[in-house]
């Protein structure tokens, strides 16, 4: 029997704010606001109206909105022209469009996948104080 979990996509719509840590086997598409740690074993799409406040881990990511926190991508990260990342970026491959903003350290290369997998295994979801 085929495993369909990777075909599933979770959406956070524009105008919606979700305050929680999110872990998904499938894709995550954010047009609203996510306040918490995001981990997906598949694809992350952050639209230009989207915002993430927290550390984020994904297999691949296409970012057009704002991320306040570290971003780890085990394969390809694409930053569109309206993307803003206020935190460190770790990715195997990085594609940026003119206008994308990064305020943090960049670490690009094949060792990023190993580093990211270690983080997922060793660090449990961190709870926010309050």
C-alpha positions in Angstrom: 0.0 0.0 0.0 1.3 3.4 -1.0 2.1 6.0 1.8 0.2 9.2 0.9 1.4 11.3 3.8 4.0 13.1 1.7 1.1 14.2 -0.7 -0.7 16.0 2.1 -0.4 19.7 2.5 -1.2 21.7 5.6 -2.3 25.3 5.0 -2.2 28.4 7.2 -4.4 30.9 5.4 -3.8 34.7 5.1 -5.4 36.4 8.1 -4.8 33.3 10.3 -2.4 33.2 13.2 -1.3 29.9 14.6 0.7 29.8 17.9 2.1 26.3 18.1 5.1 24.1 17.2 4.3 22.2 13.9 5.8 18.9 12.8 4.6 17.4 9.5 5.4 14.5 7.3 3.8 16.4 4.4 4.1 19.9 2.8 3.4 23.1 4.6 2.0 26.2 2.9 1.8 29.4 4.9 0.1 32.6 3.9 -0.8 33.7 7.4 1.3 33.8 10.6 3.0 30.8 12.3 4.4 31.6 15.8 6.5 28.5 16.8 9.0 26.0 15.5 8.2 24.5 12.0 9.5 21.1 10.9 8.5 19.4 7.7 10.1 16.4 6.0 8.9 17.8 2.7 8.3 21.2 1.2 7.7 24.6 2.8 6.1 27.5 0.9 5.9 30.9 2.6 3.9 33.4 0.6 4.7 37.1 0.6 1.9 37.6 3.2 3.3 34.8 5.3 5.4 35.1 8.5 7.1 32.6 10.7 8.5 33.5 14.1 10.6 30.5 15.2 13.2 28.1 13.9 12.2 26.3 10.7 13.4 23.0 9.1 12.3 21.7 5.7 13.5 19.4 2.9 13.0 22.2 0.3 11.6 25.7 0.8 10.3 28.6 -1.4 10.3 31.8 0.7 8.6 35.1 -0.2 7.6 36.2 3.3 9.3 36.9 6.6 11.1 34.4 8.8 12.4 35.5 12.2 14.5 32.6 13.3 17.0 30.1 11.9 16.1 28.3 8.7 17.5 24.9 7.9 16.8 23.3 4.5 18.3 19.9 3.6 18.0 20.4 -0.1 17.2 23.6 -2.1 16.2 26.9 -0.6 14.8 29.5 -2.9 14.4 33.1 -1.7 12.1 35.2 -3.8 12.6 38.9 -4.2 10.2 39.8 -1.2 11.8 37.2 1.1 13.3 38.4 4.5 15.2 36.1 6.8 16.2 37.5 10.1 18.3 34.5 11.3 20.9 32.1 10.2 20.4 30.0 7.0 21.7 26.5 6.5 21.0 24.9 3.1 22.5 22.4 0.7 21.7 24.7 -2.3 20.6 28.4 -2.2 18.9 30.3 -5.0 18.1 34.0 -4.4 16.3 36.6 -6.4 17.4 40.2 -6.4 15.8 42.0 -3.5 15.8 39.1 -1.0 17.1 40.1 2.4 19.2 38.0 4.8 20.3 39.2 8.2 22.3 36.3 9.6 25.0 33.8 8.9 24.9 31.6 5.7 26.1 28.0 5.7 25.7 26.4 2.3 26.9 22.9 1.2 26.3 19.2 1.4 27.2 18.9 5.1 24.1 20.9 6.0 21.8 17.8 5.5 23.8 15.9 8.1 23.8 18.9 10.5 20.0 19.3 10.1 19.3 15.6 10.6 21.3 15.7 13.9 19.2 18.7 15.1 15.9 17.0 14.3 17.0 13.8 16.2 18.8 15.4 19.2 16.7 18.5 19.9 13.1 17.9 21.0 10.5 20.6 20.1 11.2 23.5 22.4 8.4 25.0 24.3 8.0 28.7 24.4 8.0 30.4 27.9 4.7 31.9 28.8 
